[in-house]
Each structure stands twice: as structure tokens, then as C-alpha cells.
């Protein structure tokens, strides 16, 4: 909630931190001193339990117990067990979520399943300006049909009207990766299903940062990653949701042995599992997957409503401070102004956004840049403090007032922005 600018200073931010019910959870993460981490929407901070868990998996489960751990340590069932832990965070039920593979691979599976379930439909609808890999994957699915299916890209306000009797599925990212705008999951899902289409949701920028209710909205499928707000670690496995009504009915095309009804019968032909495990393909990365649980356990101990309330307050505060203290420096808000309309991030457009972000990172404020001109800041409510917001803007003020971003070392492009 926006505060009176006249009464807004660092002491006021510290008072907000003292009253924050989520404040104790910050101590469960590894956060280097002096660093303000505002990139949890790209890679979440490491849970303190992750290192010990990794050592146990490597030294005891793998090193000492070797292949026995597929049974004794529950490796084989880990994708489903983690899926059941994650399910309440996204409004899913037990047996509807599996942790596996990457978001892109999972999107390919569910898009392909949707196309097969609607053989008389010929259009997939996605949001053109959103993270491009989703659109690339959809293009690949369409190409695999030999031209029967095509991809139609729409922007936010045109999506609902674009859904018609030719639509096989609509696949939308719940929170836009660049601007942070939120789509109305229930309304778009209802529109899709009223027209006979399927609704697929990408939860990469919402899972763990805000309440999500897949079953309440009637969603058909969903995918998402665990390395952002869920703090699973770099490249940690993604997740896939398939509503119970579609399990054993839908078919995904990557028919690997982990999705077989009897994987250790080693039959010559493929028979899919009759539950969510049919969306598994092959052997999963157990070390990485095991670390996902440390982040999930923290999230399951927190109240999602409190997470969302703090997210909106943090982002409101950041917008207010940037616009108040950096006025005249060329920043233009690229995210929705109303907190209820945006996810747990704030983006500003600036013609010199890249060197400004490089200068911020050098000053110990970690955000990121999205071409062509967006500086993006993610606010993970479990570990970001209100005082961090004040300090981050304080450093931004210095960078802009003193033209620090114009230094040559901040102009050179790095491979990852």
C-alpha cells in the first residue's frame, strides 16, 4: 500500500520490516552481506538447507548407497512426491502435479496433448510479447502437425476475443515476464472452454509469489519452473499440472519409459500410465530435483495471502520511491500501476537501461535487463525487506545523479543480461 511521501524514509521502512509477519523466513536463505537481491523472479536465493541436502544426496544416497537409493531414498517416486508438495501452492490436488524436465519440454508435452485432444481445431493462441520460448515451442508443435495447426499471437486485451471455434488451445503465461501484468485466469479459461478449446497456463512468474487456483479456474493444463520464486536452484526441474479429468485420456508425444504403465516390465511397446506420471519421459536429474524440496518446504510454511500482500506493498513502495526520487532521469513505468494488476515485479523503461542495470549490479543491487530498454526488478517476499527497497533506490539515485552508468565499463554487453 502506498504511503504518504512526506513520512517516507528509511526509518519508516525499518518499522515496516519489524511489523512484517514473513520477516523470520529471511533467515532461512543465504543472502550475501551488503547485497540487495531483486532478481528472485529470475533465480531465487538459495535456502540454507540446500547445501546440506545436496551433500547428503551426493555423499550418502549416491556415494554410499549407490543404486539402492532408487528404492531406499525414494528417488524413483520423487517427481510425484514433490508434485504433491507443490500442488497446494498452485491450487491443484494430489496426483495432479509432477516435477520433471524443463518448462519448455513440459509445454511441448501439454500443447501436443491439447492438439491431439482437439483434432478438428487448427489454431493455438499465445501472447506475442511474452517470453518468446513459449511461442517457439508452439511453432514446433504446429510444425509437427504438418501444417494442420498454426500459431496465432495476440496481445493481452485481444486474447479473449481471438478464441473461437477454430481454437484448439490457448496457452498464456499468467504473469507477463517483462511487464508483470496479470491475466485473468478464470475468465480466459472460461472463454476457452465455452468455445470448446483447452486452457494451458504458464506459472513461471506466479508460482510461489502469489495465490494461484488452477482447479478453481478450471484450468486444463499448466507448466512452470521451480528456480524462480520457489527457490529450487539454477536449472532445477520444472513442473507440469494435468487436471484429473484429462489423465488417462490425453496423450503426450514423448513416450519415454518413465511414463510407461509398467516401466520395469521392459515391454517392447508403449502403454502410458493412467495418471499424471504419463507425462514423465526418462530418468530425472535427482541431485537437482532433491534441492527443489528445500524451497518447497519453506513456501509451505508461509501464508500465501501474506506473501501476496507483502509483494504488493514492496512493489508499490519501489514505484513510489523511484518516481519520487529519480524524477527527471527518464524512467517510465512499464508495469501496471495498480498492485492488483501486476505480479511480484516492477519494470521501468529507460533508453539507457542496460548500462544503468550494469551500474546497479556493480553497486550491489541485483536486477536484470530485458531488451530493448527494460530494467526489471523482482521482489521475493520471503527474503526482500522494505529497507532493501529504500537502499536500492538510494543507490539508483546516486548512479543517476552522478551519471555513474555512463562509465565505459558499464557499456559493454555481457552474454546474459
Buried (B, 14 or more C-beta within 10 A) or exposed (E): EEBEEEEBEEEBBEEBBEEBEBBEBBEBBEBEEEEBBBBBBBBBBBBBBBEEBBEBBEEEBBEEBEEEBBEEBBBBEBBBBBBBBBBBBBBBBEBBBBBBBBBBBBBBBBBBBBBBBBEEBBBBBBBBBBBEBBBEBBBBBBEBBEEEBBBBBBEBEEBBEBBEEBBBBBBBBBBBBBBBBBBBBBEBBBBBBEBBBBBBBBBBBBBBBBBBEBBEBBBBBBBBBBBBBBBBBEEBBBBBBBBBEBBBEBBBEBBBBBBBBEBEEEEEEEEBBEBBBBBBBEEBEBBBBBBBBBBBBBBEEBEBEBBBBBBBBBBBBBBBBBBEBBEEBBBEBBBBEEBEEBBBBBBBBBEBBBBBBBBBBBBBBBBBBBEEBBBBBBBBBBBBBBBBBBBBBBBBBEBBEEEBBEBEEBEEEEEEE
